[in-house]
Amino acid sequence: MSRQLYTVQEGMLRTGLGRSSFFTKLASGEIRSVKVGKRRLIPDTAIDEYIERLEKQCADGRDVTYG
């Protein structure tokens, strides 16, 4: 299985989040990221984990909040 790293822009597209919301999630650790040199990159597994948490929240009957 090959792992992939996404740019912030690509991560935003994959999650459907806007720039401010995406950076808020990165800062809080809700979406994991790594630094390679000066670049901030998001592992594909981090995006998958974030989406799975959202799906679990919905399945548990909890509202998903954005921001």
C-alpha distances in whole Angstrom, upper triangle without the diagonal:
4,6,10,13,16,20,22,23,20,20,23,22,19,22,25,27,29,29,32,30,26,28,30,26,25,28,28,25,24,21,20,19,19,22,21,25,27,24,22,19,17,13,12,12,15,16,15,17,20,20,19,22,24,24,25,28,29,28,31,33,33,33,31,32,31,32
4,7,10,13,17,19,21,17,17,21,20,18,20,23,25,27,27,29,28,24,26,28,25,23,26,27,24,23,20,18,17,17,19,18,21,23,20,19,16,14,11,10,11,14,15,14,17,19,19,20,23,24,24,26,28,29,30,32,34,33,33,30,32,30,31
4,7,10,14,16,18,15,14,18,18,15,18,21,22,24,24,26,25,21,22,24,21,19,23,23,20,20,16,14,14,13,16,15,19,20,17,16,12,11,7,7,8,11,12,12,14,16,17,18,20,22,22,24,26,27,28,30,32,31,31,28,29,27,28
4,7,10,13,14,11,11,15,15,13,15,18,19,21,21,23,22,18,20,22,19,17,21,22,19,19,15,13,12,12,14,13,17,18,15,13,10,8,6,6,8,10,11,12,14,16,16,18,20,21,22,24,26,27,28,30,32,31,30,27,27,25,26
4,7,10,12,9,9,13,14,12,14,17,17,19,18,20,19,16,16,19,17,14,18,19,17,17,13,11,9,9,11,10,14,14,11,10,6,5,4,6,9,10,10,12,14,15,16,18,20,21,22,24,25,27,28,30,32,30,29,26,26,24,23
4,6,8,6,6,9,10,9,12,14,14,15,14,17,17,13,14,17,15,13,17,18,16,16,12,11,9,10,11,12,14,14,10,9,5,5,6,7,10,10,9,12,14,14,15,18,19,20,21,24,25,26,27,29,31,29,27,24,24,21,21
4,5,5,6,9,10,11,12,14,14,14,12,15,15,12,12,16,15,12,15,18,16,16,13,12,10,10,11,11,13,12,8,7,5,6,9,10,13,12,12,15,17,16,17,20,21,21,23,26,26,27,29,31,32,30,28,24,24,21,20
4,5,5,6,9,10,11,12,11,10,9,11,12,8,9,12,11,10,13,15,14,14,11,11,9,11,11,13,14,13,9,7,6,7,10,11,14,12,11,15,16,14,16,19,20,19,22,24,24,25,28,29,30,27,25,22,21,17,16
4,5,5,6,9,10,10,10,9,8,12,12,9,11,14,14,13,16,18,17,17,14,15,13,14,15,16,17,15,12,10,10,10,13,13,16,15,13,16,18,16,17,20,21,20,22,25,25,26,28,30,30,28,26,22,21,18,17
4,5,5,6,9,10,10,11,11,14,14,11,13,16,15,14,17,19,18,17,13,14,13,14,15,16,18,17,13,11,9,9,11,10,14,13,10,13,16,15,15,18,19,19,21,23,24,24,27,29,29,27,25,22,21,19,18
4,5,5,6,8,8,10,10,13,12,8,10,13,11,11,14,16,14,13,10,11,10,13,14,16,18,17,13,11,9,7,9,8,11,10,7,11,13,11,12,15,16,15,18,20,21,21,24,25,26,24,22,19,18,16,16
4,6,5,6,5,6,7,10,9,6,9,12,11,11,14,16,15,14,11,13,13,15,17,18,21,19,15,13,11,10,13,12,14,12,10,13,15,12,12,16,17,15,18,20,20,21,23,25,25,23,21,17,16,13,13
4,6,5,7,8,10,13,12,10,13,15,14,15,18,19,18,17,14,16,15,18,19,20,23,21,17,15,14,12,14,12,15,14,11,13,16,14,13,17,18,16,18,21,21,21,24,26,26,24,22,18,18,15,16
4,6,8,11,12,15,13,11,14,16,14,14,18,19,17,15,12,14,14,17,19,20,23,22,18,16,13,11,12,10,12,11,8,10,12,11,10,13,15,14,15,18,19,19,21,23,24,22,21,17,18,15,16
4,5,9,11,13,10,8,12,13,11,12,16,16,15,12,10,13,14,17,20,21,24,23,19,16,14,11,13,11,12,11,7,9,11,9,8,11,12,11,12,16,16,16,18,20,21,19,17,13,14,12,13
4,7,10,12,10,9,13,14,13,14,17,18,18,15,13,16,17,20,22,24,26,24,21,18,17,14,16,14,16,15,11,13,15,12,11,14,15,13,14,18,17,17,20,22,21,20,17,14,14,11,12
4,7,8,6,6,9,10,10,12,14,15,15,13,12,15,15,19,20,23,25,22,19,16,16,14,16,15,17,14,11,14,15,12,11,15,15,13,15,18,17,17,20,22,22,19,16,13,12,9,9
4,6,5,6,9,10,11,12,14,16,17,15,14,16,17,19,21,23,24,22,19,16,16,15,18,18,20,17,14,17,18,15,15,19,18,16,19,22,20,21,24,25,25,22,19,16,14,10,9
4,6,5,6,9,10,11,12,14,15,15,13,15,15,17,18,20,21,18,16,14,14,14,17,18,20,17,15,18,19,16,17,21,20,18,21,24,23,23,27,28,27,24,22,18,16,12,10
4,5,5,6,9,10,10,12,14,14,13,16,16,18,19,21,22,19,17,15,16,16,19,20,21,18,16,20,20,16,18,21,20,18,22,24,22,23,26,27,26,23,20,17,14,11,8
4,6,5,6,9,10,11,12,11,11,14,15,18,19,22,24,21,19,16,16,15,18,18,19,16,14,17,17,13,14,18,16,15,18,20,18,19,22,23,22,19,17,13,11,7,5
4,5,5,6,9,10,11,9,8,11,11,14,16,19,20,18,15,12,12,11,14,15,16,13,11,14,15,11,13,16,15,14,18,19,18,20,23,24,24,21,18,15,13,10,8
4,5,5,6,9,10,10,9,11,11,13,14,17,18,16,14,11,12,11,15,16,17,14,13,17,17,14,16,19,18,17,21,22,21,23,26,26,26,23,21,17,15,12,10
4,5,5,6,9,8,9,11,12,15,16,20,21,19,17,14,15,14,17,18,18,15,14,18,16,13,16,18,16,16,20,21,19,21,24,24,24,20,18,15,13,10,7
4,6,5,6,5,6,8,10,14,16,19,21,19,17,13,13,12,14,15,15,11,11,14,13,10,12,15,13,13,16,17,16,18,21,21,22,18,17,13,12,9,8
4,6,5,6,5,6,7,10,12,15,17,16,13,10,10,9,12,14,14,10,11,14,13,11,14,16,15,15,19,20,19,21,24,24,25,22,20,17,15,13,11
4,6,8,8,9,9,12,13,17,18,16,15,12,13,12,15,17,17,14,14,18,16,14,17,19,17,18,21,22,21,23,26,26,26,23,22,18,16,14,12
4,5,8,9,11,14,16,19,21,19,18,15,15,14,16,18,17,13,14,17,15,12,16,17,15,16,19,19,18,21,23,22,23,20,19,16,14,13,11
4,5,6,8,11,14,17,19,18,17,13,13,11,13,15,14,10,12,14,12,10,14,15,13,15,18,18,17,20,22,22,23,20,20,17,16,14,13
4,6,10,13,16,19,22,21,19,15,14,12,13,14,13,9,10,12,9,7,11,12,10,11,14,14,14,16,19,18,20,17,16,13,12,12,11
4,7,10,13,16,19,18,16,12,11,8,9,10,10,6,7,10,8,6,10,12,11,12,15,16,15,18,20,20,22,19,18,15,14,13,13
4,7,11,14,17,16,14,10,9,7,7,10,9,5,8,11,9,9,12,14,13,15,17,18,18,21,23,23,25,22,22,19,18,17,16
4,7,10,13,13,10,7,6,4,6,10,10,7,9,13,12,12,15,17,16,18,20,21,22,24,26,27,28,26,25,21,21,19,18
4,7,10,10,8,6,5,6,8,11,12,10,13,15,15,15,18,20,20,21,24,25,25,28,29,30,32,29,29,25,24,22,21
4,6,7,6,5,6,9,11,14,15,14,16,19,19,19,21,23,23,25,27,28,29,31,33,33,35,32,31,28,27,25,23
4,6,5,6,7,10,12,15,17,16,18,20,21,21,24,26,26,27,30,31,32,34,35,36,38,35,35,31,30,28,26
4,6,8,10,14,15,19,20,19,21,24,24,24,27,29,29,30,33,34,35,37,39,39,41,38,37,34,32,30,28
4,7,10,13,16,19,21,19,20,24,24,24,26,29,29,29,32,34,34,36,38,39,40,37,36,32,30,27,25
4,6,10,13,16,18,16,17,21,21,21,23,25,26,26,29,31,31,33,35,36,37,34,33,29,28,25,23
4,7,10,13,15,13,14,17,18,17,20,22,22,23,26,27,27,29,31,32,33,31,29,26,24,22,20
4,7,10,12,10,11,14,15,15,17,19,20,21,23,25,25,27,29,30,32,29,28,25,24,21,20
4,6,8,7,7,11,12,11,13,16,16,17,20,21,22,24,26,27,28,26,25,21,21,19,18
4,5,5,7,9,10,11,13,14,16,17,19,20,22,23,25,26,28,26,26,22,23,21,21
4,5,5,6,9,10,11,12,14,16,17,18,20,22,23,24,26,25,24,21,22,20,21
4,5,5,6,9,10,10,12,14,15,16,18,20,21,22,24,23,23,20,21,20,21
4,5,5,6,9,10,11,13,14,15,17,19,20,21,23,21,21,18,18,17,18
4,5,5,6,9,10,11,12,14,16,17,18,20,22,20,19,16,17,15,16
4,5,5,6,9,10,11,12,14,15,16,18,20,19,19,16,18,17,19
4,5,5,6,9,10,10,12,14,15,16,19,17,18,15,16,16,18
4,5,5,6,9,10,11,13,14,15,17,15,15,12,13,12,14
4,5,5,6,9,10,11,12,14,16,14,14,11,13,13,15
4,5,5,6,9,10,10,12,14,14,14,12,15,15,18
4,5,5,6,9,10,10,13,11,12,10,12,13,15
4,5,5,6,9,10,11,9,9,7,9,11,13
4,5,5,6,9,10,10,10,9,12,14,17
4,5,5,6,9,9,10,10,13,15,18
4,5,5,6,5,7,7,10,13,16
4,5,5,5,6,7,11,13,17
4,5,7,10,10,14,17,20
4,6,9,11,14,17,20
4,7,9,13,16,19
4,6,9,13,16
4,6,10,13
4,7,10
4,7
4
